[in-house]
Amino acid sequence: MAEAPLHFENFSGARGVQLGHQTINLIAGNQYLSSGRKNLIRQLNPIFDASHTRDRRKSPPDSACFPGTRKVVIQGITSWADTEIVLSETPVVHIYWIHGFAGSGKSAVSLEIAKIYAGSGRLLASYFFFRNAGDRSGMSRFAVTLAAQMVAAVPATASFVEAALDADPGLLIQDVSLAVQLERLVYEPFQAALEQGLVILKGSFVIVVDGLDECEDKQGVVDFIDHMLDFFERHPSIPLRFFIASRVEEHIRSRLDNDGVVLGDLNGHSADNDIEMFLQASFQGAAVKDRLIKSYVRANGEWPTKLHMNKLIEHIEGSFVLASTIFKFIVQPATEDDPSTPMDRLPLALEMNGLDGLYAQTLARSQHLPHFRNIISTLALLWRPLPIVGLARLLGIEAFEVVQVLLNLQAIVHVPGTDEQGEVIGSNLLN
């Protein structure tokens, strides 16, 4: 028996209604109208590789919480984000700023928070700044990127964003102030959708902003923070939270260190147990894949030993970046010029002076090769990362000559899988 055709009514009894091209979305039996969201997102021209869903191998930071780690930190953040907004004399704190030194795992925590709230349908947007990554290291497309993600996450906001652009097409011009863009393209459309009952609330929505210190536009950062604080002062009951992660820099600290912000210090959370968990699992995985390590363990027993592991953890001093880089350095394949084994390199790693010593030891593996100095200095100074062929073209050499130098440096330089696609990332070389 044939099913009855789908039937629904909109604007029943209305007169003189005119509709242009529309997309009708049916969700759980409710109907709402919005313009073609894909066209709107295309018009906004966001940075697609700035969100938590980007390919982290091509668009760093490539940081993620190792399963089972950072539980206390993450629980503290989710408890804040999940607190219901109620009418009380105590003001709601809409902003959480987590800070810590380089390598403490801020970006990994940001990614985990973004994934948690994307999974529950409460992530409004996420933005991961990254130094020397073109527009991702500035504020010029920050607001439009948040707006585009909001339109995708909460379709009911699309018509209000479109109305703002119809009323003022100049909002997409980079000369418009960041505060105006945020107000007209993000905050007001979100408020309008809420006020008209078009959004089903399961709790406050969350915007994740990572690496704010990586933004090279310091005045833009100040403008963003000042406007955000002012917005929440004007709208204390709005179900929206900002989670921000960065290093402590004065232009950020001077704004966020106040009563309207929850402060989280990653340096105050011991990461030793988490780093031990990461290293143990990583070395166990390497033993499965590396026949040399597997043979050594079969003949000599546990490796690294408990003593080795304790020394590594003490040496790493809570830096996840250093833990990951040291592990890669230890297990990297031998070369003709460096035939050392992982067992040889572990005690060398313990003698190195943090990342500086590790970088020097790793760079020494390729320093004898042609064009080494030009390739490394160019990587350190590039404003925007390039693929291997782009780097070769810039230096006037062959792509294989770039690959020859970089293959020995993968403990400290991100090398894409192909010459034409992806980007060589060596942004820490200048530091």
C-alpha positions in Angstrom: 0.0 0.0 0.0 1.5 3.3 -1.0 2.3 5.8 1.7 0.4 9.1 1.9 2.3 12.0 0.6 4.1 14.2 3.1 1.9 17.2 4.0 2.7 20.1 6.2 1.5 23.7 6.5 3.4 26.9 7.1 1.9 30.4 7.8 -1.6 28.9 7.8 -4.1 31.7 7.2 -1.5 34.3 6.2 -2.1 36.7 3.3 0.3 38.4 0.9 3.2 36.2 1.9 6.1 36.2 -0.7 8.9 33.7 -0.5 12.1 33.7 -2.5 14.2 30.6 -3.0 14.2 28.7 0.2 15.4 25.4 1.7 12.8 23.7 3.9 14.4 21.6 6.7 12.3 19.1 8.7 13.6 18.2 12.1 11.7 16.1 14.6 8.4 17.2 13.1 9.1 21.0 13.3 9.5 23.2 10.3 11.6 26.3 9.8 12.8 28.2 6.8 16.3 29.3 5.9 18.2 30.3 2.8 20.7 28.0 1.3 23.2 27.6 4.1 25.9 26.5 1.8 25.7 29.7 -0.2 25.6 31.8 3.0 28.7 30.0 4.3 30.4 30.5 1.0 29.5 34.2 1.1 31.0 34.5 4.6 34.3 33.1 3.3 35.4 31.4 6.6 38.8 29.8 7.3 37.8 26.1 7.1 41.0 24.7 8.6 40.6 26.8 11.8 38.1 24.5 13.5 38.6 21.4 15.7 37.5 19.3 12.7 40.5 20.3 10.5 43.1 17.7 9.4 45.6 18.4 12.2 48.5 16.7 10.3 48.1 19.4 7.6 47.0 22.3 9.8 48.6 22.2 13.3 48.6 22.2 16.2 48.4 18.4 16.0 47.6 18.0 19.7 45.0 15.6 21.2 44.5 14.3 24.7 45.9 10.8 25.1 42.9 8.5 26.1 42.4 8.6 29.9 44.6 11.8 30.5 43.7 15.2 31.7 40.5 13.9 33.4 40.5 16.4 36.3 41.2 19.4 34.1 38.4 18.4 31.6 35.9 17.7 34.4 36.5 21.1 35.9 35.8 22.8 32.5 32.7 20.8 31.7 31.3 21.4 35.2 31.6 25.2 34.5 30.1 24.9 31.1 27.2 22.7 32.3 26.2 25.0 35.2 22.7 26.1 34.6 22.0 29.8 34.3 19.5 30.7 37.0 18.2 34.0 38.3 20.3 34.9 41.3 22.3 37.7 42.7 25.5 35.9 41.8 26.5 36.8 38.3 27.1 33.9 35.9 30.7 33.6 34.7 30.6 33.1 30.9 34.3 32.9 30.2 36.9 30.3 31.2 40.5 31.1 30.5 43.0 28.2 30.8 46.6 29.1 30.6 50.0 27.4 30.9 53.5 27.3 29.5 54.3 26.1 26.0 53.8 22.4 25.7 51.6 22.0 28.7 48.8 20.6 26.6 46.4 23.5 26.2 45.5 22.8 22.6 44.9 19.1 23.4 42.5 20.2 26.1 40.8 22.7 23.8 40.3 19.9 21.2 38.8 17.6 23.8 36.3 20.3 25.0 35.3 21.1 21.4 34.7 17.4 20.7 32.7 16.9 23.9 30.3 19.8 23.1 30.1 19.0 19.3 29.0 15.6 20.4 26.2 16.9 22.6 25.1 19.5 20.0 26.2 22.5 22.1 29.4 23.6 20.2 28.6 26.9 18.5 32.1 27.3 17.0 35.8 26.6 17.5 38.8 28.5 16.3 42.4 27.4 16.7 44.9 30.2 16.1 48.4 29.2 14.9 51.4 31.5 14.4 52.8 31.9 10.9 49.7 30.2 9.4 48.4 33.1 7.2 44.9 34.3 8.2 44.8 31.8 11.1 47.4 33.9 12.8 45.3 37.1 12.6 41.8 38.5 13.4 40.7 39.5 9.9 38.5 36.4 9.3 37.9 35.4 13.0 34.3 36.8 13.2 33.1 35.4 9.8 34.6 32.0 10.6 32.7 31.9 13.9 29.5 33.0 12.1 29.9 30.4 9.4 30.3 27.6 12.0 27.4 28.9 14.0 25.2 28.8 10.8 26.2 25.2 10.3 25.7 24.2 14.0 22.5 26.1 14.6 20.7 26.5 11.3 18.0 28.8 12.8 20.6 31.6 13.0 21.2 31.6 9.2 18.3 33.9 8.3 19.4 36.4 10.9 23.0 36.4 9.6 21.7 36.8 6.1 19.5 39.7 7.1 22.5 41.4 8.7 24.4 41.1 5.4 21.5 42.3 3.4 21.2 45.4 5.6 24.9 46.1 5.6 27.0 44.2 2.9 30.0 46.1 4.2 30.2 43.8 7.2 32.3 41.4 5.1 34.9 44.1 4.4 38.0 43.7 6.5 38.0 47.4 7.4 34.9 46.9 9.5 35.7 46.7 13.2 36.0 43.3 14.8 33.5 44.4 17.5 30.8 45.3 14.9 31.4 42.0 13.0 31.1 39.9 16.1 27.9 41.8 17.3 26.1 41.7 13.9 27.2 38.3 12.6 27.5 36.2 15.7 26.0 37.6 18.9 22.8 39.3 17.5 21.8 36.4 15.2 22.3 33.9 18.1 20.2 36.1 20.4 17.5 36.5 17.8 17.2 32.8 17.2 16.9 32.2 20.9 14.3 34.9 21.5 12.1 33.6 18.7 12.2 30.1 20.2 13.9 28.6 17.2 16.7 26.9 19.2 16.1 23.9 21.5 18.4 24.5 24.5 20.1 21.5 26.2 22.4 23.8 28.1 24.6 26.7 27.3 26.4 26.7 23.9 30.1 26.8 23.9 32.7 28.6 21.7 36.2 27.3 21.9 39.1 29.7 21.1 42.6 28.1 21.3 46.0 29.7 21.0 44.9 33.3 21.5 48.6 34.1 22.1 49.4 32.8 18.7 47.4 35.6 17.1 49.8 38.2 15.8 47.2 41.0 15.9 47.6 42.0 19.5 45.2 45.0 19.2 42.7 42.7 17.6 42.9 40.3 20.6 42.4 43.2 23.0 39.4 44.4 21.0 37.9 40.9 21.0 38.3 40.4 24.7 37.0 43.9 25.6 33.9 43.5 23.4 33.3 40.0 24.8 33.4 41.1 28.4 31.1 44.1 27.5 28.6 41.8 25.7 28.3 39.5 28.7 27.9 42.4 31.0 25.0 43.6 28.9 23.5 40.1 28.5 24.3 38.2 31.7 21.6 35.5 31.2 22.5 34.5 27.6 23.2 30.7 27.4 26.7 31.1 25.8 30.1 30.4 27.1 33.6 31.1 25.8 36.4 28.7 26.6 39.8 30.3 25.8 43.3 28.7 26.0 46.5 30.6 25.7 49.9 31.3 27.2 50.1 34.1 29.7 50.9 37.3 27.7 50.3 40.7 29.2 47.8 42.0 26.6 45.7 38.9 27.4 46.3 38.6 31.1 45.5 42.3 31.8 42.0 41.8 30.3 41.1 38.3 31.4 42.4 38.3 34.9 39.2 39.6 36.5 36.1 38.5 38.4 34.1 37.9 35.2 36.4 35.1 34.1 37.2 31.6 35.6 41.0 31.1 35.6 42.5 27.7 35.1 46.2 27.2 35.5 47.5 24.0 33.7 50.8 24.5 35.4 49.0 23.8 38.7 47.9 20.4 37.6 50.6 17.8 37.8 50.9 16.0 34.4 53.4 13.4 35.5 50.9 10.5 35.7 49.3 11.5 32.4 52.8 11.7 30.7 53.8 8.3 32.2 50.6 6.8 30.7 51.3 8.4 27.3 55.0 7.2 27.3 54.2 3.7 28.4 51.5 3.2 25.7 53.7 4.8 23.1 56.8 2.6 23.8 54.6 -0.5 24.0 53.2 0.4 20.5 56.7 1.0 19.2 57.8 -2.4 20.5 55.0 -4.1 18.5 56.1 -2.4 15.3 59.9 -2.2 15.6 61.6 -5.6 15.3 64.8 -4.2 16.9 63.0 -3.1 20.0 61.0 -6.3 20.2 64.1 -8.4 19.9 65.8 -6.3 22.6 62.9 -6.6 25.0 62.8 -10.4 24.4 66.5 -10.7 25.3 66.7 -8.1 28.1 63.3 -7.7 29.5 61.3 -4.4 30.1 62.4 -1.4 28.1 62.4 1.4 29.0 63.0 0.2 32.5 61.1 1.7 35.4 64.3 3.7 36.3 64.5 5.0 32.7 60.8 6.0 32.8 61.1 7.9 36.1 64.1 9.8 34.7 62.2 10.6 31.5 59.2 12.0 33.4 61.5 14.0 35.7 63.4 15.4 32.7 60.2 16.3 30.8 58.9 18.4 33.6 55.2 18.3 32.6 55.6 19.3 29.0 53.5 17.2 26.6 55.3 18.7 23.6 58.7 17.6 25.0 57.3 14.2 25.9 56.0 13.6 22.3 59.2 15.1 20.7 61.5 13.0 22.9 59.6 9.8 22.1 59.8 10.5 18.3 63.5 11.3 18.7 64.2 8.0 20.5 62.3 5.7 18.1 63.1 7.4 14.8 64.7 5.0 12.2 68.5 4.9 12.0 70.2 6.4 9.0 73.5 5.9 7.3 75.0 8.9 9.2 73.2 8.1 12.4 73.1 4.3 12.9 72.2 4.6 16.6 69.3 2.5 18.0 66.4 3.6 20.2 68.2 2.0 23.1 71.3 4.2 22.3 69.2 7.4 22.0 67.2 7.1 25.2 70.2 8.0 27.5 71.1 10.8 25.0 67.6 12.2 25.4 68.1 12.4 29.1 71.2 14.5 28.8 69.6 17.0 26.5 68.7 20.5 27.7 65.0 20.4 27.0 63.8 21.2 23.4 66.9 23.2 22.5 69.2 20.2 23.0 66.7 17.9 21.3 66.4 20.1 18.3 70.2 20.5 18.0 70.7 16.7 18.1 67.9 16.2 15.5 69.1 18.9 13.1 72.6 17.4 13.2 71.2 14.4 11.3 70.8 16.4 8.1 73.2 19.4 8.5 75.7 17.7 6.1 73.2 17.6 3.2 73.1 20.1 0.4 70.8 23.1 1.0 70.3 22.3 4.6 70.8 25.8 6.0 68.6 27.4 3.3 65.8 25.0 3.9 65.8 25.2 7.7 66.2 29.0 7.7 63.4 29.4 5.2 61.1 27.1 7.2 61.7 29.2 10.3 61.0 32.5 8.6 58.0 31.6 6.4 54.9 33.6 7.1 52.7 30.9 5.5 53.7 27.2 5.4 54.3 25.7 2.0 54.0 22.2 0.5 57.3 20.5 -0.4 57.1 21.6 -4.1 56.4 25.2 -3.1 59.4 25.2 -0.8 61.6 23.8 -3.5 60.3 26.3 -6.0 61.0 29.2 -3.7 64.6 28.0 -3.1 65.2 27.1 -6.8 66.0 23.4 -6.0 64.4 20.0 -6.7 61.6 18.7 -4.5 63.6 15.5 -3.8 66.4 17.6 -2.3 64.0 19.1 0.2 62.6 15.7 1.1 66.2 14.4 1.6 66.8 17.0 4.3 63.4 16.7 6.0 63.1 13.0 6.3 65.7 12.9 9.0 63.9 15.7 10.9 60.4 14.3 11.5 60.8 14.4 15.2 60.7 18.2 15.1 59.3 19.1 11.6 55.9 18.1 10.2 56.5 16.5 6.8 53.4 15.9 4.6 52.8 12.6 3.0 53.1 14.0 -0.6 55.2 16.6 -2.3 52.2 18.5 -3.8 49.7 18.5 -0.9 49.9 19.4 2.8 52.4 21.8 4.3 55.8 21.5 5.9 55.5 22.9 9.4 58.6 24.0 11.3 57.2 27.0 13.2 59.1 26.2 16.4 62.5 26.4 14.7 62.7 30.1 15.1 62.1 29.9 18.8 
